[in-house]
Amino acid sequence: MKVKLRSYSNPQHYESDFPEKELLMYSTTEALAYARKQIAKVRRTNNFLGFKIINTKGELMFKLPSY
């Protein structure tokens, strides 16, 4: 199942749903793996990185903030 992966670089855009980038991924597991890998890079820093995974119907499946 294809999903859209939306990325956010600050908490205000994350909460108000204004993505900086939107990628089309071939599966949910691929999108989760990519998002977790990117979030692991910014953990324990002052930077924010958030992801939302949305299916092709527009329904939210996962929210992954780096707080």
Protein Blocks (a to p, Z undefined) as FASTA:
>chain_A
ZZdddddfbfklmmnopafbdcddfbfklmmmmmmmmmmmmgoiabdcddddddfkopaf
bdcdfZZ
